[in-house]
Each structure stands twice: as C-alpha cells, then as structure tokens.
Amino acid sequence: MWIEILLLSKLAREPMHGYELRKAVEASTGHTLSNNSLYPTLRRFVDAGAVSRSAEEQEAKPPRHVYTITDVGRELLHDLLADFPPELALGQEEFLARVGNFGWLSPAERARVLEVRERALTAEHERLTELAAGQADPWSRAALRHVLSRFDAELRWLSELNPRSDA
C-alpha cells in the first residue's frame, strides 16, 4: 500500500509522466521503484478513476503519458493515509509513507496513525524482550538488545511527534 501512497501523494502536488514520478519517489524515499511496480499501479489507478492519463506530444519521439490525480484519487490518498491497519503497523515503509504525508491529515488522524504504530512497536518490544531474556547465547542476546534499542529510539520519536496529554 505504501507505493500507492507515495505515487498518489506526488501526483497530488503536480501532474507527472512516469519517469518523473519514479524519480520523485526515489528522491524523497531513497527507495528504487521499478517500472514493474510503477506502471501496473498507475494502470490500476487509471482504471479506478483515481488518476487520468493524457498523451503529451514530443518532437521526433512517441508521445509520453502524463498522469494527473482526480478527485477520486485525492479521496483515495486521504483514505490510504488515514487508515493504518494494525497488521501493517510494523512495516517501516508503510509507516514512513504515512508520516511523510501527514500534511494531508488532520491532527486527530495523525494521532491515530501514531498510536497504531506505537501499539505495534510496544507489543513487539515486549515479545523481543522476553526472547532476549531467554537467550543463552550472548551474541543472540546482543543482537536482540540492539533491535530493542532501535525500538526504544523510535518510541521516543513517536512521543515527540504525538505530544498528548496523559493527565
């Protein structure tokens, strides 16, 4: 789902042709997007009415297709961003695709996304803490403690992103 979020969010800013879109996603995420991911997704968006496609003439070359988000696509983008199912909440790409587009969400919607992520990380942290405690091998224990320290750092970051009153 995160690829869909990234593509629609780029198109929500401006129409682009496929190559521009691929490069924009890569520049903002560092993730290489293959044409095998890009064009089938764009085709699905066009078929669903979320994106329109028009031909742009080029001198001495075949026309290139320019993709533009529609109102249906803007609504889909919002729904994809606001809906963060718990089964996706441990996925780093899923989470960061949403955080990177928080500007499209209300403060309450952002808080819900952050809370889903926090619950998932906390549950996984508890599971890994138990595993680490039971490890006889010091190297396995060290690896699990390293992972736990990364979870701790992200949980601190989440509390900075979502300052809520606990009083």
ROGU-666527 format. One record per atom (N, C-alpha, C): residue number from 1; x, y, z. Coordinates in steps of 0.05 Angstrom, whole numbers, plus 5000, padded with zeros to 4 digits. Layout:
BEGIN
{site NUM; {X; Y; Z}}
...
END
This chain:
BEGIN
{site 1; {5016; 4976; 5000}}
{site 1; {5000; 5000; 5000}}
{site 1; {5017; 5025; 5000}}
{site 2; {5041; 5024; 5011}}
{site 2; {5058; 5048; 5013}}
{site 2; {5066; 5059; 4986}}
{site 3; {5069; 5041; 4966}}
{site 3; {5076; 5051; 4939}}
{site 3; {5052; 5068; 4928}}
{site 4; {5028; 5059; 4933}}
{site 4; {5005; 5074; 4924}}
{site 4; {5004; 5101; 4937}}
{site 5; {5010; 5102; 4963}}
{site 5; {5010; 5127; 4978}}
{site 5; {5031; 5146; 4966}}
{site 6; {5055; 5136; 4961}}
{site 6; {5076; 5153; 4950}}
{site 6; {5069; 5164; 4923}}
{site 7; {5058; 5147; 4905}}
{site 7; {5051; 5155; 4878}}
{site 7; {5029; 5176; 4879}}
{site 8; {5008; 5171; 4894}}
{site 8; {4986; 5190; 4894}}
{site 8; {4994; 5216; 4907}}
{site 9; {5011; 5215; 4928}}
{site 9; {5019; 5240; 4941}}
{site 9; {5036; 5257; 4922}}
{site 10; {5052; 5245; 4906}}
{site 10; {5068; 5260; 4886}}
{site 10; {5050; 5272; 4865}}
{site 11; {5031; 5257; 4856}}
{site 11; {5012; 5267; 4835}}
{site 11; {4993; 5288; 4847}}
{site 12; {4989; 5287; 4873}}
{site 12; {4972; 5308; 4886}}
{site 12; {4985; 5335; 4885}}
{site 13; {5011; 5335; 4883}}
{site 13; {5026; 5360; 4882}}
{site 13; {5028; 5371; 4853}}
{site 14; {5030; 5353; 4834}}
{site 14; {5032; 5362; 4806}}
{site 14; {5030; 5338; 4787}}
{site 15; {5019; 5342; 4763}}
{site 15; {5018; 5320; 4743}}
{site 15; {5047; 5313; 4735}}
{site 16; {5051; 5288; 4729}}
{site 16; {5078; 5279; 4721}}
{site 16; {5076; 5256; 4701}}
{site 17; {5097; 5253; 4685}}
{site 17; {5098; 5229; 4669}}
{site 17; {5113; 5207; 4685}}
{site 18; {5112; 5183; 4676}}
{site 18; {5121; 5160; 4692}}
{site 18; {5150; 5163; 4702}}
{site 19; {5168; 5171; 4684}}
{site 19; {5196; 5173; 4692}}
{site 19; {5199; 5194; 4714}}
{site 20; {5186; 5217; 4711}}
{site 20; {5188; 5238; 4731}}
{site 20; {5177; 5228; 4758}}
{site 21; {5155; 5213; 4757}}
{site 21; {5142; 5203; 4781}}
{site 21; {5161; 5183; 4795}}
{site 22; {5173; 5165; 4780}}
{site 22; {5192; 5146; 4791}}
{site 22; {5215; 5160; 4804}}
{site 23; {5226; 5180; 4791}}
{site 23; {5249; 5195; 4802}}
{site 23; {5241; 5211; 4827}}
{site 24; {5216; 5222; 4827}}
{site 24; {5207; 5237; 4850}}
{site 24; {5204; 5219; 4875}}
{site 25; {5193; 5195; 4871}}
{site 25; {5191; 5176; 4893}}
{site 25; {5219; 5168; 4903}}
{site 26; {5237; 5162; 4885}}
{site 26; {5264; 5154; 4892}}
{site 26; {5278; 5177; 4907}}
{site 27; {5275; 5202; 4898}}
{site 27; {5288; 5224; 4911}}
{site 27; {5278; 5230; 4939}}
{site 28; {5252; 5224; 4944}}
{site 28; {5241; 5230; 4970}}
{site 28; {5243; 5207; 4990}}
{site 29; {5248; 5183; 4980}}
{site 29; {5249; 5160; 4998}}
{site 29; {5275; 5145; 4998}}
{site 30; {5291; 5148; 4976}}
{site 30; {5315; 5132; 4973}}
{site 30; {5309; 5104; 4963}}
{site 31; {5283; 5098; 4960}}
{site 31; {5275; 5071; 4951}}
{site 31; {5274; 5070; 4920}}
{site 32; {5286; 5051; 4908}}
{site 32; {5285; 5048; 4879}}
{site 32; {5259; 5035; 4871}}
{site 33; {5244; 5049; 4854}}
{site 33; {5218; 5040; 4845}}
{site 33; {5221; 5029; 4817}}
{site 34; {5215; 5004; 4813}}
{site 34; {5218; 4991; 4787}}
{site 34; {5194; 4998; 4769}}
{site 35; {5198; 4997; 4743}}
{site 35; {5176; 5001; 4725}}
{site 35; {5154; 4979; 4728}}
{site 36; {5163; 4955; 4738}}
{site 36; {5143; 4934; 4743}}
{site 36; {5125; 4939; 4766}}
{site 37; {5133; 4958; 4784}}
{site 37; {5115; 4967; 4805}}
{site 37; {5100; 4992; 4797}}
{site 38; {5114; 5009; 4783}}
{site 38; {5102; 5035; 4776}}
{site 38; {5079; 5033; 4757}}
{site 39; {5084; 5022; 4733}}
{site 39; {5063; 5023; 4712}}
{site 39; {5038; 5006; 4718}}
{site 40; {5041; 4982; 4729}}
{site 40; {5016; 4968; 4736}}
{site 40; {4999; 4983; 4757}}
{site 41; {5013; 4997; 4776}}
{site 41; {4998; 5012; 4796}}
{site 41; {4984; 5036; 4783}}
{site 42; {4998; 5050; 4765}}
{site 42; {4986; 5072; 4750}}
{site 42; {4962; 5062; 4734}}
{site 43; {4965; 5039; 4721}}
{site 43; {4943; 5028; 4705}}
{site 43; {4919; 5023; 4723}}
{site 44; {4923; 5012; 4746}}
{site 44; {4901; 5007; 4765}}
{site 44; {4888; 5033; 4773}}
{site 45; {4904; 5053; 4778}}
{site 45; {4893; 5079; 4786}}
{site 45; {4876; 5091; 4763}}
{site 46; {4886; 5089; 4739}}
{site 46; {4871; 5099; 4716}}
{site 46; {4844; 5084; 4713}}
{site 47; {4846; 5057; 4715}}
{site 47; {4822; 5041; 4713}}
{site 47; {4801; 5047; 4735}}
{site 48; {4811; 5055; 4759}}
{site 48; {4793; 5061; 4781}}
{site 48; {4784; 5090; 4781}}
{site 49; {4794; 5106; 4763}}
{site 49; {4786; 5134; 4761}}
{site 49; {4801; 5152; 4781}}
{site 50; {4821; 5142; 4794}}
{site 50; {4837; 5157; 4813}}
{site 50; {4857; 5175; 4800}}
{site 51; {4865; 5168; 4776}}
{site 51; {4885; 5183; 4761}}
{site 51; {4876; 5183; 4732}}
{site 52; {4881; 5206; 4719}}
{site 52; {4875; 5207; 4690}}
{site 52; {4902; 5207; 4675}}
{site 53; {4901; 5197; 4651}}
{site 53; {4926; 5195; 4635}}
{site 53; {4921; 5210; 4608}}
{site 54; {4940; 5227; 4601}}
{site 54; {4937; 5241; 4575}}
{site 54; {4964; 5239; 4561}}
{site 55; {4962; 5241; 4534}}
{site 55; {4987; 5239; 4518}}
{site 55; {4998; 5267; 4514}}
{site 56; {5024; 5269; 4517}}
{site 56; {5038; 5294; 4513}}
{site 56; {5057; 5290; 4490}}
{site 57; {5053; 5306; 4469}}
{site 57; {5069; 5303; 4445}}
{site 57; {5098; 5311; 4450}}
{site 58; {5117; 5297; 4438}}
{site 58; {5145; 5304; 4439}}
{site 58; {5156; 5305; 4411}}
{site 59; {5174; 5323; 4406}}
{site 59; {5186; 5325; 4380}}
{site 59; {5203; 5301; 4373}}
{site 60; {5197; 5289; 4351}}
{site 60; {5212; 5266; 4340}}
{site 60; {5212; 5241; 4358}}
{site 61; {5193; 5240; 4376}}
{site 61; {5191; 5217; 4395}}
{site 61; {5162; 5210; 4398}}
{site 62; {5156; 5186; 4406}}
{site 62; {5128; 5179; 4412}}
{site 62; {5118; 5196; 4435}}
{site 63; {5092; 5201; 4436}}
{site 63; {5081; 5217; 4459}}
{site 63; {5086; 5202; 4485}}
{site 64; {5089; 5218; 4506}}
{site 64; {5092; 5206; 4532}}
{site 64; {5066; 5212; 4548}}
{site 65; {5061; 5194; 4567}}
{site 65; {5036; 5197; 4582}}
{site 65; {5041; 5213; 4608}}
{site 66; {5023; 5232; 4612}}
{site 66; {5024; 5248; 4636}}
{site 66; {5000; 5239; 4654}}
{site 67; {5006; 5235; 4679}}
{site 67; {4986; 5226; 4698}}
{site 67; {4979; 5249; 4717}}
{site 68; {4952; 5251; 4721}}
{site 68; {4941; 5273; 4738}}
{site 68; {4922; 5260; 4758}}
{site 69; {4924; 5268; 4783}}
{site 69; {4906; 5257; 4803}}
{site 69; {4878; 5269; 4799}}
{site 70; {4858; 5254; 4805}}
{site 70; {4830; 5264; 4803}}
{site 70; {4819; 5268; 4831}}
{site 71; {4795; 5277; 4834}}
{site 71; {4782; 5280; 4860}}
{site 71; {4780; 5253; 4873}}
{site 72; {4773; 5232; 4857}}
{site 72; {4772; 5205; 4868}}
{site 72; {4799; 5197; 4879}}
{site 73; {4821; 5204; 4865}}
{site 73; {4848; 5198; 4874}}
{site 73; {4855; 5212; 4900}}
{site 74; {4847; 5238; 4902}}
{site 74; {4852; 5253; 4927}}
{site 74; {4838; 5240; 4951}}
{site 75; {4813; 5231; 4946}}
{site 75; {4799; 5217; 4967}}
{site 75; {4812; 5191; 4974}}
{site 76; {4821; 5176; 4954}}
{site 76; {4835; 5151; 4959}}
{site 76; {4860; 5156; 4974}}
{site 77; {4876; 5176; 4967}}
{site 77; {4900; 5183; 4981}}
{site 77; {4894; 5188; 5010}}
{site 78; {4874; 5204; 5016}}
{site 78; {4867; 5210; 5043}}
{site 78; {4860; 5185; 5058}}
{site 79; {4844; 5168; 5046}}
{site 79; {4835; 5143; 5059}}
{site 79; {4859; 5124; 5065}}
{site 80; {4877; 5122; 5045}}
{site 80; {4901; 5105; 5049}}
{site 80; {4918; 5116; 5072}}
{site 81; {4921; 5142; 5074}}
{site 81; {4938; 5154; 5095}}
{site 81; {4925; 5151; 5122}}
{site 82; {4899; 5155; 5124}}
{site 82; {4885; 5155; 5150}}
{site 82; {4881; 5127; 5160}}
{site 83; {4878; 5108; 5143}}
{site 83; {4873; 5080; 5151}}
{site 83; {4900; 5066; 5154}}
{site 84; {4906; 5059; 5178}}
{site 84; {4932; 5045; 5184}}
{site 84; {4925; 5019; 5199}}
{site 85; {4919; 4998; 5184}}
{site 85; {4912; 4973; 5197}}
{site 85; {4934; 4962; 5215}}
{site 86; {4927; 4951; 5238}}
{site 86; {4947; 4941; 5256}}
{site 86; {4966; 4920; 5243}}
{site 87; {4955; 4905; 5224}}
{site 87; {4972; 4884; 5211}}
{site 87; {4994; 4896; 5194}}
{site 88; {4992; 4922; 5187}}
{site 88; {5013; 4936; 5172}}
{site 88; {5031; 4953; 5189}}
{site 89; {5024; 4956; 5215}}
{site 89; {5036; 4976; 5232}}
{site 89; {5066; 4972; 5238}}
{site 90; {5076; 4948; 5235}}
{site 90; {5104; 4943; 5239}}
{site 90; {5121; 4949; 5214}}
{site 91; {5107; 4952; 5192}}
{site 91; {5122; 4957; 5166}}
{site 91; {5133; 4985; 5165}}
{site 92; {5159; 4987; 5164}}
{site 92; {5173; 5013; 5164}}
{site 92; {5164; 5030; 5140}}
{site 93; {5163; 5018; 5116}}
{site 93; {5155; 5033; 5092}}
{site 93; {5126; 5043; 5095}}
{site 94; {5109; 5026; 5105}}
{site 94; {5081; 5033; 5108}}
{site 94; {5078; 5057; 5127}}
{site 95; {5093; 5056; 5149}}
{site 95; {5091; 5077; 5169}}
{site 95; {5103; 5103; 5158}}
{site 96; {5127; 5102; 5147}}
{site 96; {5140; 5126; 5138}}
{site 96; {5126; 5139; 5114}}
{site 97; {5113; 5123; 5097}}
{site 97; {5098; 5135; 5075}}
{site 97; {5075; 5152; 5087}}
{site 98; {5064; 5144; 5109}}
{site 98; {5043; 5160; 5121}}
{site 98; {5054; 5184; 5135}}
{site 99; {5075; 5181; 5151}}
{site 99; {5087; 5204; 5165}}
{site 99; {5096; 5225; 5145}}
{site 100; {5109; 5216; 5124}}
{site 100; {5118; 5235; 5104}}
{site 100; {5097; 5251; 5090}}
{site 101; {5072; 5242; 5094}}
{site 101; {5049; 5256; 5082}}
{site 101; {5028; 5265; 5102}}
{site 102; {5037; 5269; 5127}}
{site 102; {5019; 5277; 5148}}
{site 102; {5005; 5304; 5142}}
{site 103; {5017; 5320; 5125}}
{site 103; {5004; 5345; 5118}}
{site 103; {4977; 5342; 5106}}
{site 104; {4970; 5319; 5095}}
{site 104; {4944; 5313; 5084}}
{site 104; {4923; 5305; 5105}}
{site 105; {4932; 5301; 5129}}
{site 105; {4914; 5290; 5150}}
{site 105; {4909; 5311; 5172}}
{site 106; {4887; 5308; 5186}}
{site 106; {4880; 5325; 5208}}
{site 106; {4898; 5316; 5232}}
{site 107; {4900; 5333; 5252}}
{site 107; {4915; 5325; 5276}}
{site 107; {4905; 5299; 5289}}
{site 108; {4878; 5296; 5290}}
{site 108; {4867; 5272; 5302}}
{site 108; {4874; 5247; 5285}}
{site 109; {4874; 5250; 5259}}
{site 109; {4881; 5227; 5241}}
{site 109; {4910; 5220; 5245}}
{site 110; {4927; 5240; 5247}}
{site 110; {4956; 5235; 5251}}
{site 110; {4960; 5221; 5278}}
{site 111; {4946; 5230; 5298}}
{site 111; {4948; 5217; 5325}}
{site 111; {4940; 5188; 5323}}
{site 112; {4919; 5181; 5308}}
{site 112; {4911; 5153; 5306}}
{site 112; {4932; 5136; 5293}}
{site 113; {4944; 5147; 5271}}
{site 113; {4966; 5132; 5258}}
{site 113; {4989; 5127; 5277}}
{site 114; {4997; 5147; 5291}}
{site 114; {5019; 5145; 5310}}
{site 114; {5012; 5125; 5332}}
{site 115; {4988; 5125; 5342}}
{site 115; {4980; 5107; 5363}}
{site 115; {4980; 5078; 5354}}
{site 116; {4971; 5073; 5329}}
{site 116; {4972; 5046; 5318}}
{site 116; {5001; 5036; 5317}}
{site 117; {5019; 5053; 5307}}
{site 117; {5047; 5046; 5306}}
{site 117; {5059; 5041; 5334}}
{site 118; {5052; 5059; 5352}}
{site 118; {5062; 5056; 5380}}
{site 118; {5053; 5030; 5392}}
{site 119; {5028; 5022; 5389}}
{site 119; {5018; 4997; 5400}}
{site 119; {5033; 4973; 5388}}
{site 120; {5037; 4974; 5362}}
{site 120; {5051; 4952; 5348}}
{site 120; {5080; 4950; 5358}}
{site 121; {5093; 4972; 5360}}
{site 121; {5121; 4972; 5369}}
{site 121; {5123; 4963; 5398}}
{site 122; {5105; 4972; 5415}}
{site 122; {5105; 4964; 5443}}
{site 122; {5101; 4934; 5446}}
{site 123; {5082; 4923; 5431}}
{site 123; {5077; 4894; 5433}}
{site 123; {5101; 4878; 5423}}
{site 124; {5113; 4887; 5401}}
{site 124; {5136; 4873; 5390}}
{site 124; {5160; 4876; 5409}}
{site 125; {5163; 4899; 5422}}
{site 125; {5184; 4904; 5441}}
{site 125; {5181; 4884; 5465}}
{site 126; {5157; 4881; 5474}}
{site 126; {5153; 4862; 5496}}
{site 126; {5160; 4834; 5488}}
{site 127; {5152; 4826; 5464}}
{site 127; {5158; 4799; 5454}}
{site 127; {5188; 4795; 5452}}
{site 128; {5202; 4814; 5441}}
{site 128; {5231; 4812; 5437}}
{site 128; {5246; 4813; 5464}}
{site 129; {5236; 4828; 5483}}
{site 129; {5248; 4829; 5509}}
{site 129; {5248; 4802; 5523}}
{site 130; {5225; 4788; 5520}}
{site 130; {5223; 4761; 5531}}
{site 130; {5243; 4742; 5517}}
{site 131; {5244; 4745; 5491}}
{site 131; {5263; 4728; 5476}}
{site 131; {5292; 4733; 5484}}
{site 132; {5299; 4759; 5487}}
{site 132; {5326; 4766; 5495}}
{site 132; {5333; 4754; 5522}}
{site 133; {5314; 4756; 5541}}
{site 133; {5319; 4746; 5568}}
{site 133; {5324; 4716; 5568}}
{site 134; {5313; 4702; 5549}}
{site 134; {5316; 4673; 5549}}
{site 134; {5339; 4663; 5532}}
{site 135; {5355; 4681; 5520}}
{site 135; {5377; 4673; 5503}}
{site 135; {5402; 4666; 5520}}
{site 136; {5411; 4642; 5516}}
{site 136; {5436; 4634; 5530}}
{site 136; {5460; 4644; 5514}}
{site 137; {5457; 4645; 5487}}
{site 137; {5479; 4654; 5470}}
{site 137; {5482; 4685; 5473}}
{site 138; {5506; 4694; 5481}}
{site 138; {5509; 4723; 5485}}
{site 138; {5506; 4739; 5459}}
{site 139; {5513; 4727; 5436}}
{site 139; {5511; 4741; 5411}}
{site 139; {5482; 4745; 5402}}
{site 140; {5466; 4725; 5406}}
{site 140; {5437; 4728; 5400}}
{site 140; {5425; 4749; 5419}}
{site 141; {5432; 4748; 5444}}
{site 141; {5422; 4767; 5463}}
{site 141; {5431; 4795; 5455}}
{site 142; {5456; 4798; 5447}}
{site 142; {5465; 4825; 5438}}
{site 142; {5450; 4835; 5414}}
{site 143; {5445; 4817; 5395}}
{site 143; {5430; 4825; 5371}}
{site 143; {5402; 4834; 5378}}
{site 144; {5389; 4819; 5395}}
{site 144; {5362; 4826; 5404}}
{site 144; {5362; 4853; 5419}}
{site 145; {5381; 4857; 5436}}
{site 145; {5383; 4882; 5451}}
{site 145; {5387; 4906; 5432}}
{site 146; {5402; 4901; 5411}}
{site 146; {5406; 4923; 5391}}
{site 146; {5379; 4930; 5378}}
{site 147; {5365; 4909; 5370}}
{site 147; {5338; 4914; 5358}}
{site 147; {5320; 4929; 5378}}
{site 148; {5321; 4921; 5403}}
{site 148; {5305; 4934; 5424}}
{site 148; {5313; 4963; 5427}}
{site 149; {5338; 4969; 5425}}
{site 149; {5347; 4997; 5428}}
{site 149; {5336; 5014; 5405}}
{site 150; {5334; 5002; 5381}}
{site 150; {5322; 5017; 5358}}
{site 150; {5292; 5021; 5363}}
{site 151; {5279; 5002; 5375}}
{site 151; {5251; 5005; 5382}}
{site 151; {5248; 5027; 5402}}
{site 152; {5265; 5027; 5423}}
{site 152; {5264; 5048; 5443}}
{site 152; {5267; 5076; 5431}}
{site 153; {5286; 5079; 5412}}
{site 153; {5291; 5104; 5399}}
{site 153; {5266; 5113; 5383}}
{site 154; {5254; 5094; 5369}}
{site 154; {5230; 5102; 5354}}
{site 154; {5207; 5108; 5372}}
{site 155; {5204; 5094; 5394}}
{site 155; {5182; 5100; 5412}}
{site 155; {5186; 5129; 5424}}
{site 156; {5210; 5137; 5429}}
{site 156; {5215; 5164; 5438}}
{site 156; {5208; 5184; 5417}}
{site 157; {5215; 5178; 5392}}
{site 157; {5209; 5195; 5369}}
{site 157; {5178; 5198; 5366}}
{site 158; {5164; 5176; 5369}}
{site 158; {5135; 5176; 5366}}
{site 158; {5123; 5194; 5387}}
{site 159; {5134; 5194; 5411}}
{site 159; {5122; 5211; 5432}}
{site 159; {5128; 5240; 5426}}
{site 160; {5150; 5247; 5412}}
{site 160; {5155; 5274; 5403}}
{site 160; {5136; 5283; 5381}}
{site 161; {5129; 5264; 5363}}
{site 161; {5111; 5270; 5341}}
{site 161; {5082; 5273; 5351}}
{site 162; {5075; 5259; 5372}}
{site 162; {5048; 5258; 5382}}
{site 162; {5046; 5267; 5411}}
{site 163; {5052; 5292; 5416}}
{site 163; {5051; 5301; 5444}}
{site 163; {5022; 5302; 5453}}
{site 164; {5015; 5284; 5470}}
{site 164; {4987; 5283; 5480}}
{site 164; {4988; 5286; 5510}}
{site 165; {4967; 5296; 5520}}
{site 165; {4964; 5300; 5549}}
{site 165; {4956; 5274; 5562}}
{site 166; {4973; 5264; 5580}}
{site 166; {4966; 5239; 5594}}
{site 166; {4954; 5246; 5621}}
{site 167; {4950; 5271; 5627}}
{site 167; {4938; 5279; 5653}}
{site 167; {4908; 5279; 5652}}
END
